[in-house]
């Protein structure tokens, strides 16, 4: 496994936990970190032993946004921001293509692209110390990191516009009520609960989970006819997996299915 400078990976019984720990202050996203995210997302997406990916953080910040110390305030900023956003976006695409459940875990501050990175996971567990902030208007920038794609899908268009225009910090309970988070847990229970959620998903039918969540996301861009065709193709392909055979055997037996993620 490759050693990274801005994140770490821990493998445990099918769960790959990616912990963001930037060399920049406040877990800010640097170009090096974005490149490492692309690498780890691609690697885990191709790893048959990874049955759930967890994206969480070290310290008090999940992410404070882009590393602004790399900007100079002149015309060169556009090229740097374009490259940084492009690499971050490639990482998000690779995580989405991983065909395995992705769980986000935040018990600190997520702002700017840190906020954006909380939106694409399938489930998001927040600790009571979490705060989510769009933050881009504070420096006169537009959103990136998939924020304008995932945010209206999670909360609705009107609520998404309110979050963007008012740009106010969102506490954990409000995030849950809006649909930004799956659940909120006490800070001292955060690590254990995040591990439990990931372990539960890792014990499930990985291919079916990953394919179904992708179908849900892709449904926004398809007509009913195209979506039904995609569902037909996906469910037919699922019958060729080991998990289908195990699930079918368990259905006609007395035991719970012992899925293996293949």
N, C-alpha and C positions, 0 to 999 in steps of 0.2 A: 504494500500500500504506500502511495506517495505521501511524503511528509509535507504539510502545508504550514505557511507562516501566519495565516489570518483565520484559520479555522482548524478544528480537529474533528476526527471521525471515530466513533466508538461502535463496534459491532457486538451485539448481544442477542443470540437466539432469533435471528432474522430481522432484528431492528437495527438500522444504521442511524445513529444520532450524529447530526452535523451541528457542531457548536461554533457559532460565530464569535471570533475573538480577534478583532482587527489590531494591527500594529499601530493604527491611527487612534487618536483619542475618541472616547465615547462610541466605540465600535463603528466609526464612520467607514463608509464604503470607499475603498481605494481601487484603482484600476487593477492592481495586483490581486486584491481580494475578489474582485469580479471575475477575473480569469480563473482563480482557484475555484470559485463557485461553478463555473462552467465545467471545469475538469471533474469535480466531485459529482455533480449532477449527471454527467455523461457516464462516469464510471459506475455509479450506483444503479443507473438505469439499465446498464448492461449486465449487472451482477445477478445471476439467478438465485443467489442465496439471500438477497435483500428483499424482504417481504413487507417492510414498512420503513419509510424515511421520516425522521424527526428533524425539524429545523428549529434550533433554539439558540441560546446565547450565554456568554459568560459575563459577569458583572451586572451593572445597573442599566445597561443599554442593550436592547436588542439591535438597535441601529439608530443613529442620529441623523442619517442622511448621507449625502456624498461628502467626501473629504474636501472641504472648502479651502484648505491650505494649499491645494494643488492648483487653485484658480488664481489668475493674475489681474482680472478686471479688464482685459483688453481683448482684441479679436481672436486670440488663440484659445480663449475659453470655449468657443463654440465647437472647435475640433475635439477638445478634451472631453467635453460633456457628451458629444455624439459618440465617441469611442466608449466612454464609461457606460452610458445608457445602453449602447448596443451589446456590450458584453454581459451586462446584468440581464438584459432581455433574453439573450441566448441561454443563460442559466435557467431562467424561468421556463422557457420552452422545453429545455431538457428535463427539468423536474416534472413538467406536465406530461412529457412523453414517457416517463419512467414506467408507466403501467403498473404502479404500485401505490398504495395510499401514502399521502404526505400529511404529516401532522405538524402544525406550528405550535411552539410553546413560548409565551412571552410573560415575563414577570419583571418588567422594567419599562423603559421608554422606547417606543418605536415611532420615529418621525421621518418625514421625507421618504426616501426609498426604503428606509427601515419599516415605515408604515406600509408601503407597497408590498414588501415581502411577507407581510402578514396576511395578505388577501388571497394568494393563490393556493395555499394548502387546503386540503379537503376538510380538515377539522382544525380548529384553533382553540387551544387551552390557554386561558389567561390566569395569572396569579393576581391577588388583590393589589399588588404594587404596580400593576401594568398601567400604562397610559399610551394611547394611540393619538397621533397628531399628523394631519396631512402635511402641513408645514411649508409646502412649496411657495405659497404666496408671500411668505415672510421675506423671501429674497427675490421676489419678482419672477419666479419660474413656474412653468407648467408641470403637471404631474408626469411621472414616468414609472417604470417598473411594473407596468400593467395596471396601475391604479385606475385609469379611465376605462379599462375593460372589465375588471373584476368588481370594482366598487358598485356601479349601478346594478350589476347582477346580484350582488349580495343584499343591498339595502333598498333598491329601487331608484329610479332616476331622480325624483324630487329630493329624496333624502341624500343622495350622492351629491347633488348640487349644493345642498345646504352645508354638508360637511366641507366641501371644497371652498365655498364662498365665505363662510363664517370662520373656518380654520381654527376651531376651538379644540382644546384637548378633550379626548373622550375617555372617560373612566371605564373600568372593566364591566361594571353592571350595565352601563349605557351601551357599551359595545355589544354585549350579549343581547340586549333588547333590540338593538338595531339590526342584528343578524351578522355582525362582524365577527363575533366569537361564538364558539360552540358552548363553552361552559367557563365558569369562574370558580376558582378554588382558593382557599386560604394560602397565604404565601408560604407557610411552613409545610404545606401539603403539596405544593406545586410539583416538585420533582417526582414524587411518588405517583401522583395522579397522571402526569405526562407519560411516565413509564408504563403505567397500567393501560392507558388508552392505546399506546403504540403496541404493546404486547397483545392486546385483544385483536387489533387489526392484523398483526403479523400472523396470528393463528388462523386467519380466515382464508378464503379462496382468492389468492392474490391477483390472478389474471382476471377473474370476474369483477373484483373490486376496482382494479385499475381501468378496465375497459368501460365499466358502467359509469364511473365518474367522468371519464372523457366523453362519453356519449351525452351526459348531462350538460357539460360545458359546450360541446359542439352543437347542441340542439338549437342554440340561439341563432346560428348562421345557416340553418337548413329549413327547407319546407317540410311539412308533415310527411310527404311521400319520401323525401330523401332520408329523413330521420328513421322512418319505418324500415327502409331498405338497409340502413346502417345497423339497426337493431337485429334484423334478420341475419345479416352476415356475421355479426358479433356473437349471437347466441349459437349459431351453427358452428363457428370456430371453437366456442367454449366446450362443445361436446368432445373435442379432441384432447382435452386436458386431463391430467391425472386427478385433479381436484373434482372434476365432474364425475369420474368413475367412483371416487371415494364418497362423494355426496350422494350419488344414486344408491350405492350399496348401503349406506347408513340410513337412507330414507326407507328402504325396505327391510331394515334390520332394527335392532334395539339400541345401537350405540350412536353417540354423537359422531359426526364426520371428523376424521383426522386429516385435515388438509395439509398439503406439503408445499403449496405455492407453485405448482407446475401444472 
